[in-house]
Amino acid sequence: MKTAIWRGFWVFGILVLVAACSSKQADEIPRLANGPALERVYQEGRIAFRERRYDAAAALFARVVAADPEHLKARLNWAAALSNSGKLVEAIVQCQNVLARDPEHAEAYYQWGAILARVRKHGEAVEKVEQAFALKPMTDLLHSDPALQLALQGYLTRYRQPITESGEGASKSKVKTER
């Protein structure tokens, strides 16, 4: 009988501890969402990203998104940090989450296309990048970086070429895409 009572106290104590920890975490999220603390965490994530500390940046952006699921810039930056950490599937999921909230978010299509290009899914990558450019001009999307624009135009041109029966045009490793 004494053992059952002590077990009951232990279980009750553990439940109180878990509730206290959960309450503390739940209190932190609204504080982040309601003030400059959220912006500070977001800016810390941007700094970590610029310093190429992608795992740290991803964790910071994840905190921002947990506090404010509609913070699309944080979600997209989270995708970029995940991508640079090699977590490509998770990065694509975050791009999809952005597009679920804003189907005309050009940067999300562009980021998704860049990730697909990294895994050599060129046909799908071209589709996503073209969707991005249909929503926003290339110069706006790429922030007027002429070198990046030229590289991307070359990429799009290269992977739009159909493969002929003789193997001319795009190489056999490239995906045939239709316009």
Order of alpha helices (4+ residues) and beta strands (2+ residues): alpha-alpha-alpha-alpha-alpha-alpha-alpha-alpha-alpha
